[in-house]
Amino acid sequence: MKKTAVIILNWNGKSFLQKYLPKLIEYTPEVDADIYVADNASTDDSVDFLKQNFQTVKLIEFKKNYGFAEGYNLAIAKVDTEYVVLLNSDVEVTAGWLKSPIDYMDENPLVAACQPKILQINNHNLFEFAGASGGYIDILGYPFCRGRILSDMESDNGQYNDVRRVFWASGACLIIRRNDFQEYGGLDALFFAHQEEIDLCWRLNARGRIVAVVPQSVVYHVGGGTLSAENPHKTYLNFRNNLCMLYKNVPILSLWWVWIIRFFLDYLAAIIMLFQGKKKDASAAIKGRLASYSMCCSLREKRRENMQKYITKRIPVIFKGSILFSYYVLGKNKFSQLLFSKS
């Protein structure tokens, strides 16, 4: 039996498969890993294209679009390997991309998940938004990365090449032990897409497992392959899911004040979007907030379970400050400028 299953979740992504699948096959040792494409009921000819051109790739076909979260849950349930890799269809891998992370996890059994260093496909010298060299979160729930603070991407000069513990690993290329994925609940299907991997990593951290980045492995990511950064639906999902993630995972003594501060900050963000002429995004942000209230009712049991299974209430890789304050008031736009102790 092979050790690893590399799973690409596809929805109308024939162009990405055509462009990036050949290198994935070339650089993924067949003796160690199987490559799967799980198709979310694409309406283009992705499936026929795969069947005609990539017979070595194993195909999982769904009858409807389950979204990123449930699509991966269902696909991972169909494989039986020690490790699974959640790989976006718009990712280009490099030679040896799988070896370093798997070797590191083999040597460190407490590490449940990790990611490679993720750079931009069109500029290999810049970190990519969705993961860079490992993800973090601040006390108010705002995600950021080593190499990316808010929308500012750093150049990769080797400054973040050390293997280290992080808070979250990017869903663009998430390498995780299959048993951990299953035991800790997988991706929350209610999120549909966006920030579900951060939610999963929060559970891993809270229950004593470790998430890491292994920058010796490098991949290049297009980003926004399904929904561009300018898409109001992406804004809606990000605002809604981020608040739901906080509700599920923040201990009660902190949740009330975090929730109050976020109320003002989220509406301020919507006002700024209006002044920038982004009326649809502003509306999506407010709708996302409102949707999170009703959605949290469905998440009460998951919150109760998370609180009961917390091993540590103080996760060391949560940034104890505010990334917004650090960026806009203190002018810190690089990860290395933050007061952040290594873990």
N, C-alpha and C positions, 0 to 999 in steps of 0.2 A: 504494500500500500504506500502511496506517495505521501510525503509529509505535508505538502502545502496545496491549497486550492486558491488560485487567483481568479476572482470573480469580477467581471465587468457588468454593471447594470446598465442596460441599453434602452433608450427610448428615442426612436427616430434619429439615431446617431450613426447612420451608415457612413457618412463622410469621415467621422472620427475613426470608426473601425477600419475603414479603408486606409487611412493615413497612419494610424499608430499601432494597429494590431500586428503588422509584420515585424516590427522591432520588438514588441513584447514576446512574440514567439521566438525570435532569434536570440534574445537575451535571457530567456527563462529556461533553465535546464529541464528538459523533458523527463529526466530520470527523477527529479525532485518534486515537480509541481505539474498539476493539470490546470489548464486554462478553460474557464467557463465564461459564456456570455448568457446572462439572464435577461430575457427580453420582456419589457413591460408593455406588451401589446402594441408594438410600434405600428404606425400606419404607413411608414415608408417601406422599402423592400429590404430592410436590414436582415431579416431572417433568411430570405432567399439568397441574398448576397453571401451570407455566412455559409450556408449549406453548399453553395457552388464553389466557394473560393478557400474556405478554411475548414476542411474536413477534420482536422486534428483538434479543433476547438469544440468543446462540449457545449451543447445548446440546451438552455432551460427556457421554455416558453410559457408565459403567463397569459391568461385570457383577458386580463384588464390591466390598466396601469395602477399598480399598488403604491407608486411613489418610491422615493429613495429608501425610506426606513423599512416599510413592510416588504418591499421588493427584496431587499437584502436579507431580511429575516427568513423569508420563504426560501430564498436561494441557498442560504447557509444551512438550513435544515435538510437540504438534499445532498450535502456532501459529508464525508466522514474522514477528515484529515485533522492533524494536530493543529495546524495553523490555517487561517484564511486571510486573504488579502482583499480588501474592498478597494477596487481600483476604478477611478473614473475613466470613461471612454476617451476623454480628451487629455490623457496623460501619456507622455513619451518617456519610456524607461531607458536606462543606459546599461552598459555592460556591467554585470555583477550587482545589479540593483537589489537583488533578493538575498544574496549571500550574507552580507554584513548584518542586516536586521535579524535574520533567522539564527545566525551564529550567536549574536548577542543575547537573544532570548533563550537559546539553548543553555547558555552559560549563566543566565540570571532568571531562575524560576519565579521570582516575585514580580517580574515584569510581565504584565498581562498584554500590553499593546505598545506599539511604537510606530513611528513614521520615518521616512527618509527626509533629506533636505529637499525642499520643493522650490524650484526656480521658474521664472517666466519662460514660456516656450518661445516668445519672440525676442527676448533679451536674456540670454543665459547669465548675465552678470547681475541681474536683479532678483531679489526674493519675490515669491508669488504670494498673493493675498491670502489664499486659502491654506495656511499652514506654515509657510516659510521654513524656519528651522525649529519648529516646535511651538505649541500653543499654550497660552496662559489666560487667566481671567482675573478681573479685579474684584474688589469687595462689593461692587454694585452690579456685577454680572456682565460687564463689557469684555468681550474676548479681544485678545491681541496676540502678537507672535514675536519670537526672536527674529528680527528682520523686518517686522511690519507693525507699526503703531498707527492705529486707525487706518487712514488711507495712504500713509507715507511708507513706501517700500525702500529699504536700504539696498545698497550694492553689496554683493557677496564678495568679501575680501578674505574669506576664511576665518572671520572673527567669531563665527558661531559653529565651528567645526567639532566642538567637543560633544561627546555623548553625554547626555544629562537627562535627569528627570524633568518632565514638563507636566502641565495640567491636562492638556488634551492633544490628541493626535488627529491630524486632518483626515476627514472622510474621502479626500481626493486619493489618498493612498494609505489606508489604515491596515496595519498588519497586526492581527490579534489571535490569541489562542482561542480555538473554537470552543473549548470547554468554558472559558471565561465569558465569551460572548453569550453562550446559552445560559450559564448559571446566573449571570447578572442581568438577564432580561433582554439582551439584544438592544436594538434601536426601537425607540418608542414610536409605534405606528401612528399615533395621534398627531405627531409632528409633521408627518408626510414627507417633508424635506426641509433642510436647513437647521443646523445646530443640534441635530439628533446625536451626532457623534460626540459633541461636548457633553451632552446630557449623560451618555453612556460612560464617558471617561470620568465624569463626576462620581458616578456610582462606584467605579473601579477604585478611584482614589479614596473615597469615604470608607470603603470596606477593606482597606489595607493593601490593595494591589498598586502596582506602579505603572505609569505611562512614561515613555521615553522617546527621545529623538536620536536617530543614528545617522548623522550627517555624512558618513562615509558612503552611504547610498544616496544617489542623486536621481531625481526625476524632474521632468519639465511639464508644466501644466498650462493649458490654454486659459482655463478659468471662465466661469459664466457660460459654459457650453450649452446648458439647458435653459437657464434663465440669466440674462445679462444683469449687470449691476444696476442698470437703469430701469429694470422691470419692476413696476409697482407691486406685482404679486410677490416678488422676492422681498420687498420692503415689508409687506404684510406678514409674510411667514417669519421673517427675522424678528420683528417686534413681538408677534404673538408667541413664538416658540421660546424666545429668550425669557419672557416673563413666566411662561409655564415651567421652564427649566428652573428658574429661581424658586417658584412655589414648590416644586418637587424636592429640591435639594438643600435649601437654606434652612438651618435650624431656627426654631420659632423665636428665640431671643433676638436674632438678627433680622428675621424676615420682615417684621412690621416696619422698621425704620428704612430698610432697603426699599421696600415697596412704596413708601411715602416719597422718598427722594426720587425714585424712578418715575413716579407720577409726574413730577414737575419737569424732570429732565426730558422725558419722552414727549410731553406736550411742547416744550421749548424746541425740541428737534423738529417737530411738525411745523411750528411757526417759522423756523429758519428755512425749511423746505419751501414754504409758501413764498417767502421773500426771494428765494432763489428761482421762483417760477415753476417749481416742481409740485403742482397742485395734486396730481394723482398720487405721488409718493406721500405727500402730507396726509391725504385722505386715507391711504393704505396704512400708514403708521397708526392713526387713530383707530381705524377699524381693527387693526391687529391687537391693540390694547383692549378694546372692548370684547373682542373674541376670546382673549385670554381669560377673562373673568368667568365666562360660561364653561370654557374648556377646563379650567381648574377644578370645577365640580366633578368632572370625570376622572380627575387625577388624585382625588383624596386618598384612595386606597394605596396608590403608588407612593404618595408622600409618606403615608403612615409606615409602609414597609421600609422605605429608605431611612426614615428616622430610627426605626427599630434596629436596623442593621448597620448603622454608623459605628465604625470602630474608633474613629477619631473625629472630633468636632473641629479640629484645627488642622486643616490640610496645608502642609508647608508650601506648596506651589501655587497657592492663591495669593495674588499680589495684594498686600495689605493696604494699599493706597487706592486712589482714584486715577485711572488712566486719563480721564478727561481733564482733571485738574493738572496732572503732570504735563499733559500735552499743551492745553490752551493757556494755562496760567504760568507754569514753570518753563514752558518751551522745550520740553524733552520729547524729541521725536525719534529717538533711537533706543532700542532695548537696553543697550549697554549703559545708558545714562540713568536708568532706573535703579533705585536702591533695592536690589533683589539679591538675596543670598542664594548661593548654589545649594542644591539639594542632592 
